[in-house]
Amino acid sequence: MPLYVPKSINLTINEEQVKVIFKEQDTNGDGRLSKEELSKAFEKLGSRNPGWRVRRSLHHADADGDGSISVDELEQLVKYA
């Protein structure tokens, strides 16, 4: 569960840090992010509605339409996030 961060604090995170967070969530090590793994990543990033973010990220980054994000699709996911 993400830590509470007051709105008055402005935290920035760069693309490389986002990429690391996504890669850390590949818990089964298959090189793909499933919907569940994506949801956990968005929770860690502080998303208020990770389920919605997962659906939108698959729409934007899942080029092959298999329902997961591969290493090749990770750049598009990071740009979306």
C-alpha positions, 0 to 999 in steps of 0.5 A: 500500500502506498504511503500517504503523501499530503497534496502539499508535497510535490514529488516528481518521478522520472521515466527510469524510476517508473520503469523500475517500479513496473519491472519490480512488479513482474513477480513471476519473472516471465518478462510480461506484466499481467493485469494483476501485476499492472494493478500493483504497479499503479498502486505503488505509483499512488493511483487512486483507481488502479483498475481504470489505469490498467484498462487504459494502459493496456489500451495505450501500450498492449500493441499485440493485444494479448492482455499483458505488457511485454518488455517491448511494450514497456516504453509505451507503458512508461510514456502513458504512466 
